[in-house]
Amino acid sequence: MLTGEYRNTIDEKGRVLIPSKVRSALEGQTSLVITRSVENCLWIMLPSYFEYVRKKIMDGGGAMFNSDTRLLQRIIIGQAMEVDIDKTGRLLIPPQLRAKINLNVKEETVLLGISTYMELWSVPSYEQFLKESEVLFTQASQRLSEMLHDSEV
């Protein structure tokens, strides 16, 4: 399981270090898929999980005729890139994807583990997102409280 918030700087070649704790959770995986997210960050996934997401987006009946599905196909699937993890645990973030989220080299990043995938943020974007979503977080927490109350452990 990939969890935790890690901060480090993207190097001059556009690489970000995957923390050793996260690398050990990847269980020997040598590549990851990077693509656009819904918010101002990038999603980083195991190739197997990306394939699961890809199938869900692509395999719906008439998917190519649905404008919402085509948009997801173009942005999430069409812009995805599989990238190798180098021997020192760094991941090259392709320049075109860095540009989509205004992530510059030599800039501090936030790598956020969210169980089955990770998010990569620039620190200012991440902090702005947290600030702007505080009210929504409170509302979502209330709904979660209701879901947990109605379920058995």
SULTA-V860262 format. One record per helix or strand of 3 or more residues. SS is the DSSP state (a for helix, b for strand). FROM is the first residue (numbers start at 1). LEN is the number of residues. Records with the same first field share a line. If there is no record, write none. Layout:
# SULTA-V860262
SS=FROM-LEN  FROM-LEN
This chain:
# SULTA-V860262
b=2-8  15-3  31-6  42-4  81-5  90-3  108-8  117-6
a=20-6  47-12  63-3  67-11  95-6  123-10  134-16
